[in-house]
Amino acid sequence: MVNLISRPNIVNQLYSILAEQRSSLVDLIWEQHSFHEKRRWSAVEMINAINLENLSEIDKANIWNAGRAELTTKPGADRLARLADAECRRWQQSNPVLASVMQACSTWSRYWNEEESFHESTLNRLSNLLGLETVDDQILIEFRKIFPDDDMLRTLVLLAISEITAIVNYSYCASVAQDPGLKKLFKQIAADEAQHMTYFISFAKALVDSQEYSPKGAFAVTYLFVREGGELYGSQRQHLEKRDSHVNWWDALKYEMTIPDNIERKQGMIFSALRQITGIEVNSAAEVEQKWLELVGC
């Protein structure tokens, strides 16, 4: 067996690499680990590099909002690990290549979980040091509710879209931060979220490439977000669903305190992700809806 992976990176053609036996799961796991290790950073050093006296009110609001939002990432990672492993067992006999994809996804979720814990811990520690409203135990426990299970492709596309939203939000936070240390922190977190997005796209594409998952699932979730007044509008949309099962971080943001929506940039990145996953190009919410209806046979 020849391992074609030559440097720490994200594997893009995952299904074909496994199907053609150009790499083993052990190879892929080493790739995941070495890439994660290359990108590690110190929360303590990041905080120590920030001059708390230099921070503006908008900086403080962005830190506080982001810290609360990050509380919901652990439940997402926990759900992904459990769901991907269950899917691995389901496909082991009928499609062993797809089973390996699922196990690679389940294994990678431990790195996603750890990296998100750095975001959460750093931002909430900063909030405490700044004397901002604390996250009490009840809020933390509420935000830790595990997301309900869903179809695996839909789950991965939803997570990719969530990361896209985070990338745009953190990039804005970095652009308005005047303190060099805080700017560096927000840029680092945005870069982490971009890597997470790329992983989710890679795993989702592998599912579509397997031909066991129809692209219609990807389009269904995308339309849920990009339609007028959809999930992409977060807590600013007119109707917020009441959920007892889990907390979506984009519903929990206090927009009057923080950043503009920048919907067009988010949509553009989502359409690009959808093209990478399915091979189908769309450029508007209307085109997403039309293609979704075609795929479901309407």
N, C-alpha and C positions, 0 to 999 in steps of 0.2 A: 504494500500500500504506500502510495506517494503522498506526502503531506504538502499541499501546494500553498499553505499559509506561511508566508515568509516574515511577517512583521505583525506586531500587535495591532489589530484593527477589528472592525465589525464585518462579519461575513455576510455578503449580500445575496449570493446565489445559493442559499442554504440547501434547498431541496435537491437541486441538481448535483451539488457537491457530495451530498450523502448518497444519492441514488447511484451515482457513478463510482462510489467507493473511493473518492479522492481524499477523504478525510474521515476519521472516526470520531465518535463522541468524545473520547479522551482528548483528541487533538482540538476539538472545538472548545472543550472546557478549558484547556490550557490557554487557548486564544482569548476566551472571556476573561480568565484570571489575569493574564499578562496585560491586557488592555486596561482592565480595572486598576491594576497595580500602578501602571504608568501614569494614571490620571488622579491618583490620590492627593489629597491636600489636607492641611491641618486646620481644624476649626479654631483651635486655641490661637494659632498664629494669625489667622484671619481677623479674629476679634481684637487681638492686641495691636493690629496695624490700623485700627479705626480710631480716630479722634472723636469721641462722643460729644465733645463740646462743639464740634463743627457741623453737626447734623441739623438739617432744616426740619420743619414740621412735616413737610411732605416725605422726607426721608424716613422719619419716625413712623408715619402712617404706612408707608410701604413695607417697612420692616415688620410692623405689627400684623398687617394683613397677611403677608407672606408666611409668617410664622404659624398663624392659625391654619392657613390653607395647607401647609405641609403636614399638619397632623393627620390628614386623611390619606397620605400616601402609603403608610404602613398597611392599612387594611387592603388597599389595592394590590400591593405586592404579596401579601399573605394569600389573598384570593387567587392571584395568578399562579403561585406555586402549587396550590392544591388542585386547581382546575387543570393546569397543564400536566401534572402527574397523572391525574385521573384519565385525561385524554390519551396520554402515553399508553396506559394499560388497555384502553379501549381499542386502539389501533394496532396493538403489538402483533396480532395474528394476520389481520387483513391488509395492513399497510405498514410494515416495519420501518420503512424510511420515514413516514410521517410520525410514527411513534418516537423515532430518534429526534425529530424536529421538536416534538412536544417536550421531550426530556431535556433537550438543550435549552428550551425556553424556561422550563421549571428550574433548572440549575442556575441560569443567568439571573433569575428573579432575586437570588440572595445578594447579588452585587447591586442591583437596582434598589433593594431594600436598604442596604448599607449606605449607599450614596444619598438617598433621600433622607436618611437619618441625620446625616451631616447638615443638610439644609435646615431641617426642622430644629435640631439642637442649637445650631449657630444663630438662627434668626430669633428663636424664643429666648435664648440667653441674652442676646442684644436687647430685646424688649425689656427684660428684667433689669438689665444694667441701666437702661434709659428711664426706668420708673414708669413704664407704660402699663396699661391695664393688663393684669396677669391672666393667664389661662388657668382657671381653677380646675380642680379634679373632675368635676361633673362635665365640664365642656370637653376636656381631654377624653374622658371615657365615651362620651357621645360621639365624638369625631373618630373614634377607633372602631366603630361598627363595621364589620366586614361586609363588603359589597355582595349582593346576591349573585349567584352563578348565572352565566349566560352562554350562548354559543361562543366558541373560542375565537373565531374570526371577528365577530362583533366586539368581543372583549378587547382584542388587540388593536382594532381600529379606534375604539373609544379611547384607549390609553394613548395611542399616537396623537390623537386630536387634543387630549388633555395636555400632553407635553408641548404641543405646538402653542397652545394658549399660554403655557408657562414661559416658553421661550420669548414670546413677544412681550409678555408682562415684565419679565426680569430684564430684558433688554431696555425697555423704557425706564425701569428703575435705575439702571446703570447710567443711562443717558442724562438723567436729571440730578444724580448724586454728584456733589462737589468734592466731598472728601475722597481722596485717592484710595484709601483702604476700603471704604464702602463700595466705591465703584468697582474695585477689583473683585469683591465678594459677589456682587450681583452679576458681573460678567462670568465669573466662575460657575455660578449656579445655572445661568442661562446656557453655558457650554455643556454642563452635565445634562440638562434637560434635552439639549439637541442630540446628544449621544443616545439617550434613552429613546427618543423619538425614532432614531435611525434603527435601533434594535427592534422596536415594535413593528416598524415597516418591514424589516427583514423577515421576522417571524410570520407576519401576516401574509407577505408575498409567498413564503414557502407553503402556507396552507392553500392558497389559490393555485400555486404551481402543482400541488399534489392532485388537483382536480377532484378532491373530496369535498371541497368547500366552494360554493358558488359566490361569485363577486357580489351577488345581490345583498349579502349580509353586510359587506363593506359600504355599499351605497345606502342601505337602510340607516345605519348609524350616522353616516356623514350627513344625510338629509335631516336627521334629528337635530343636528347641531347647526347647519348652515341655513335652514329655512328661516324666513322672517319671524323674529321673536323666538328663535330656537335656543338650544342650550348654550350656544356660543355667546349669547348676550348675557349669560350669567344672572346675577341677582338684579340686573336692571330690566329683565323682561317682565312683562305685565303680569303673567301668571306663573307663580312658583309652585311646583308640585309639592305636596306634603308627603314626605318619605319617612316612614318609621324604621326602614331597614338599614339605611346608611346615610352618610352626608357627602354630597358632592362639593368639593372645595370651591368651585366657581359660583355656587349658590351662596357661600358663606362670606364672600368678600363684601366689604362696605365701600361701595364705589364712590360715595361722596367724599371719601378720605383719600382716594388714590388715583389710579391711572385711567387714561382714556381707553375705550374698547379696542380701537385699531382693528375693526372687523375686517376691512379689506385685506390687510396683510395676513391675518389669521386664515381667512378663506383661501387666499392664494397658496399658502403653505399646505392647507388641507387638500386642495385640488391636486397639488403636486404629489402629496403622499398617496392619494387615491390612485393616481396614474401609475406610480411605482408599484403599488400593491396589485392592481388589477390589469394594468396595461391599457386602460380605457381613459381617454382624456376628456375632461369636462372643465368648464371655465365659469360656471355660475350655479347658483342654487337651483335655478329652473332646469338647467341641464342635468344636475344631479337627480332631481325628481323625475325627469323624463326617462333617464337611463334606468333608474331604480324600477319604475313602472314597467319598462320593457322587460327587465330581467325577471320580474315576478309574473309576467304574462298578462299584464293589464293592457 
